Amino acid sequence: MSFVGPQPPSAKLVGKRVLLKSSLFSRAFSGTITSADEIGFCFISDDLISALREITGSALASLEAPNVYLPFATLEWLVFSEAKSAANSA
């Protein structure tokens, strides 16, 4: 999906290592955001995949390196870091 005009704020998160809590789980997960659109983002996290495999059993067993799409509506909180120079100029 391509955006016309300025990038949405979620595009700044692509490639960042984050810690997030989703309403779908009772715990937080760390991982990397690989892409984002106006509805949600793709998230790679070994811990999240392990939790999903526990829930789904063999359903995820055949997928190699699954990428999870999380809608922003399920996001409770998200933590990421910025370079100090960028944080100071904000």
N, C-alpha and C positions, 0 to 999 in steps of 0.2 A: 504494500500500500504506500503510495507517495503522498506527501503533504504539499499543498500549495501555500506559499507565503512563509511566515516565520515558523520555526520548529516549535512543536508543543513542548511544554515543560518536561513531559515524560521522556522526551528524546535525550535530555541531559543525563538520564540514568543509564542509558545503554552502555554496556561495557564496564559498569561499576560493580564492585563487590559490595553487597548490601546484607543487612540483617533485617528480616521482616517477620511480621506476625499477621497471619491471615485468619479470618473468622472460621475457616474450614478446619483449623487445627487448634489444639489447646497449648501449643508451644511455638516458639520462634524458630526460623531456619536461616542459615547463612547461605549465600550463593551469588551468582552473577546474573545480571539482567542482560539478555542477549539481543532483545528487540522490544520495541514498544509502539503502540498505536494509541488512539484516543480512548479506547475501551479498556485496555489492559496491557500486559507485558509477558514476554517469555522469560522463564527463570530456570537456570540450571543449578541444581543443588543435590548433592549426593544424599544428604540427610532427608530432604523432602522426598526424594525418590524411594529411599528405604521405607519411610513412613507410608507412602502410597502402596508399596509392594506388600507391606504388612496388612493393609486394608483390603487390597484387591486380590491378594493371593497370586495366582499364576497369570493374571491378565496382563501384567507388565513384564513378565518374565522374558517374552520374546522381543521386547524393544531394547535396542542398544542405545545408550546415551540419550534417554528421553529428555525432552525439553518441555516444561510445564507452562501452560498459559494460565495466568491468573488475572481475572478482571479486577480493575481498581476498586470496584464495589465491595470485594471481599477483604481488602487491605485494611487492617486495623492500625498498624504503624510500620514505618520503614526508616532504617538508619543507614546513612552512608557518609563518607568523609569527602571533603574537598581539600584541595591544596590550601595551605594557610594564606598564601598571597591572594587567592580568589576569595576566600572567606573574609579577609580583611578589607577588600575593596567593596564588598556588598553593603 
